[in-house]
Each structure stands twice: as structure tokens, then as C-alpha cells.
Amino acid sequence: MIDPLISVVIPTYNGERHIMNAVHTVANQTYKNLETIIVIDGSKDGTRELLESYRATLSLEEHNRFKIICQENRGVSAARNTGMCACSGDFIALLDGDDTWHPEKIAAQVAEISKYPKQDSIFCTTNHEIVDQKTGDKQVHDNGNSLTILGLCKNTGAQPGTWLFSKDIFSGKVGGFDERMSVAEDGDYLMRVFNRQDIRAINIDRALTTYNVGNDESLSSSPLTEKKLKSFALNFEKHHDTLKDALPTDLYDRFIEWHTHILPPKMMEESLRKIELCGHQQPKSASNLAATPRI
């Protein structure tokens, strides 16, 4: 594998204030065999015009590797899927429109995956720095302990902006993001990746991605709506069996308890009913926790 083409997918929604930071962070990568695919997810601001103006300044070769796709507002999962469907590269890297990369991020990941020439499918992450745009507070998150289902549940998973992975993970082995989910879609995707034995997951112990929080324009930035609650419920329904097998009892009980407290009682009851209809055993702790006074 010599200098594989990396497809960078950037979803954005009303991201006029931040999108050029993401664009420039890709352009400033020391690794140059890249294509950029930006999916404008129903934005009502000047994002498209800003990007079109930038593309007009590019050379012909650069222009051909800078794609702008517009779609109706369907959410971050659908926007990422749209972008990944348009990828030409052997590997895909994700970057949210309000986040940035260290200039050596892609180069470091390409060097790391090159160590496994006989591995068909690789999922590579880096550590990331979390920056609160409102307070300026910063902290580094180590993703090295989050590369298994157990590790994912003990630690917050790697943000999508840290990911670089073989295209066949999307096109075949795992598929795309679940478009029914408006939140927790990244955790759902990681669960599906780590649940496969034919994908090697690796992490680079350097904070090469900056994950910005507190931006109102973020695709996932909104109050805890019914749509978000349904996403949490779906995540619970999809993964409870896997987690029951993978987690120690105390962690599994915390998983049940968290969903019991965040989901409205009727929604939790419906999720438990679906689990039983699918032939799964209802979690023993769920009936007790469902009656627990809500916090």
C-alpha cells in the first residue's frame, strides 16, 4: 500500500461560521492524497456559497477532489452516509464541520495502518482534545482503552473526527450509520465495528483531532427532544444482548439504569416489550429499575 487515496467526509448544517476551519485543516494536512466531500445537510445559511467561492480558487486537480453535495435536512447520520457513498478512496476519514485536525493526523494514521499489510479491514483512531467553545476549557481524551465493547462502555468512545477506516467497513462489513438515530449514532457504529472479529482496531496515542463542543450550529446540538430520546431507546434495543454478554454485572446494571432514568417510562416499557417480542430475555434488573423514582 503506497499513498492510498483517503476520502474525507464532512457533514455540515448551518456551519457558515466554522466550515472553512474544517476545509483548511484538510488542505493543511502533510499527507496530500486526499479528496474532500462536504455534505450540506439542509443548511439555510451561506455555507454553500462560501464553499463554492473557495472551490473556484482551486486548481483543476484540486477542484475535482473537492465535492459539494447538498441534500434536504436529514440529520448527521444520513449526511455521513451520503458522503461515504460518494467516496472514491480506499479509506474514509470523518470530520465534523466544526472540528479540526493536527496537520500530521492523516499521515500518522496512514503510517500506522501500513504496519498491517495483510489486514483487509482496519479501523484507526487517535486521541482527541475536547475544547469548550464557550469557556475555553480543554482536556485530552485517551481512546486507547476504548477499542473493545467493554472498553467502549467503560470509557467514552473515540469521536468520529478521529476515525480513519477501510472503505469496505462501510461498503460491506458494517454498513452505514443508522439514519433513525439523531444521537448516539457514533457509539452505535463503534459497537457494530468492535463486535466483528475481522476488523483490526488500533489507536494512535497522540491528540491529533480537536473536538469542539458548545457550538449551536452542530448537527447534534439541540435540546433532549423526543427524537433524541427515541435514538437512545433504539440504541438500547439494538445492543442490550451484546452488552449483557460482554459486560460485568455492575456495568450492565448501570447500562440499564442509565436508560431507565433518561427514557420516559412508556418509552422504556416499549423497548422492553420489543426485546421480549424478539425472543430475548428481559433484563432481570429492568423491572425493578423501571419502578425506581426518576432523578
N, C-alpha and C positions, 0 to 999 in steps of 0.2 A: 504494500500500500504506500504509494508515493503521492503526497499532497492531494488527498481526496477533496472533492468539492463538498463544502459544508453549506447547507441551506439554513439560513437564519429566518425564523418566523416571528414576526412582531405583530400582535394584535393591539388595536388601539380604539378607544372610544372617547370622543371629545378630548383628545390628547394634544391639542394645539400647543399648549404651554410646554410640554415635555418631550414630544415625539422626536424633535431634532436632536436632543441629547442621546436618545437611543440610536438614531441613524448615525450620528457621528461616532458613537462608541463602537459601532460595527466597522465603519470606514477606517477607524484608527487602529484596528487590530493589526498586529505584526504578521499574522497569518492572512494571506491575501486571496486564497482560492475560495471565495465566498460568493453567495448570491443572497440578496435580501428580499424578503417577501413580506410586505406590510398589508395587513387586513384591517380596513377601516370598517368597524362594526356599527354602522348606522350613525356615525358622528354627525352632529348638527353644527359644528364649529368650522373653522377654516383649515382643518387638518389636511384635507385632500389638496387644496390649493397650495398649501405650504410644501407638501411633498412633491407635487407636480413642478413647482418652481425649482426645487432642488434637483429633481431629475433632469430638468432642461439644461443644467450646467455640467452634466456628466459627459464623459466621452462615450462613443458608440458602444464599446465593450462594457463599460460600467452601466450604461443605460439599459442594456439587455439583461443585466444581472440585478436590476433594481425594479421589482414588480410591485405595483399598487393594485390591490383588489378591494372593491367596495361591495358591501352587502348590507341588507337590512339588519337592524339590531337584533341579534340572536344570542348574544352572550359570549363570554370568553372561550368556552369550550368549543362552540361552533366556529368562532373566529380562528382558533388554533387549527382546528380540523381543516377548514378551508385553506389555510396557508400550507399545511402539510401536504394536502392533495396536489398543490401546485409546485412542490419541491422537485428539483432535478438532481440534487446531491445524493451521495451515498450515506451521508449523516445529516441529522437535523439538530439544530440548536434553537432553543426558545428564548425569547427575551420580551418581557412586557414593555409596553410603550413608555413607562415612567421609570424604568430601571436602566442600569449601565453596567459595563464590563471593564475590567482591567485590560489594558492593551494586549497582554500576553495570554488572555483567557483561552481563546480558541487554540493558539499554538501549543499551550501546555496540555490541553486535552487531546489534541491530535498526537502529540508525542507520547502521551500515556496510552492511548488505545493502540498505538503502533507496537507496543510491547506484547500484544496478544494477536499475532498474525493468523493464528489458527482458530480464533474465536469468531464465529459468524455474527453474533449479536452482542453488542456492548452498550452498557448504559453508564455514562461517566458524569459524575457531579463534581463540584468544587465546594469549598466552604463559601459562605456569603456574609457580607456585612449588612446589618439592618440599620437603616438611617430613618429616624423620625423627622419628617419634613417640617413639623410644627415646633418641635422642641430642640431639634438638632442632636438629640441623643443617638449614640452609636453603640452597637455591640456586634461581635463576630460570632457567627453560629457555625459550629463544627458539625459537618454532615457525615463524618467518617463512621459514626456509630449508628447511622440511620439507613444502612444498606440491606437490611433484612426486615421482615414483617415485625419481629419482636423489637428490633431497634427503632423502626418507624413509630411504633406505639409508645416506646419509652422516651423518644426524642422527637421534636418537631422535624418533619421531613425537609429535604432539600427543596428550595424554591425552584420553580420551573426555569428561571433565568440562569440557573447553574447547570442545567441539563445539556448534554450532548449525547446523542444515541443513534444507533444504526437505523437506517430508514426502514428496514424490514420489521423492526419492532412495531412501527406504526402500520405498515402496509400488510402485515401478516400476523405476527405472533400475539400482539396485544390489541392492535387496532387504535382507534382514536379516542379522544376524550368523550365522556358520556355527556351528551348535549342536554340531557334532562337536568344536569346539575349546574347550578349557578355559583355554588361554593363547594369546597372540599373536593373539587374535581381533580386537583393535583394529588391529594392524598389517595383518592380512588385509583388514579393512574399508577402511582407508585406501588400500591397494594397489588395491582394486576401484574406489574413488572416483576416484583420480588417474589411473586407466587409461582414463577416459572423457573425451571431448572436449567433451561437452555439459554439464559441471558446472564452474562457476567456483569455484575455491578461493581464499579470502582469509584473512589473519591480522591481528589487531589487536595492535600492538606494545605491549601492556601485560599485566602478570601479573595476570589477573583471576580465576584459579582456583587454589585451593590443593589440591595433590595430596599426601595423607598416605600415607606408607609405614611399614611396621613394625607394622601392626595385625593381630593374629591373627584378627580376625573378617572380614577382607576376603574377598570371593568368590574372589579369585585367590591368596590367601595360604596356601600349603601346600608341602611338600617337592616335589622334582622326581620326581613319580610317573610310572608308565608312561603314564597318561592324558595327562599333560603332554607327555611325550616324543612320543606319537602326534600331538599337536597340532602340535608343531614339524615332525614328518615330513610331515604333511598340508600345512602352510604351504609347505614346500619343494617338494612335488609340484605344488601349485597355481600357484606363481609363478615357478618357475625359468626358464621360457621368456621370460616378460615381462622378468625381470631380466637374462637373458642378452642380450637385445636393447637394454636401456636402460642397462646399466652398463658402465663401462670394465672392461677385463680384470682389473685388480688388485682392484677391488671385487667383481666376480663371483667371483673365486677366493676371496676372503675369505668370501663367502656360502657357497660350497661347503665351505670349510674349517671354518667355524663349525658347520655341521650335521654334518660328519663327526666332529668332536670331541665334540659333545653327544649325538648319537644312538648307541645301541648298534649294533655292526657289522651285525647281522642286520636291524635296522630300516632302516638306511641302504641296505643292499643291496636290500631290498624296495622302498624308494622309487625307487631307480634302475631296478629292474625294471619298476615301473609306468610310469615315464617312457618306457622303451623300448617297452612294450606299446601306449602311446598314440601311437606313431609319432614320438616326439621323439628327437632325437639325445642320447645320454648325454654329459654334460659331460666334456670331454677330461681335465680335471684331477681328476675324481671318482675314477677308477680308481687313480690314484697316491695321492690323499689318503686313500682308503679303507684303504690299507695302512700309512698313517702311524701310528707309535706314539701311542696315546691319551694326552692330557695329564690 
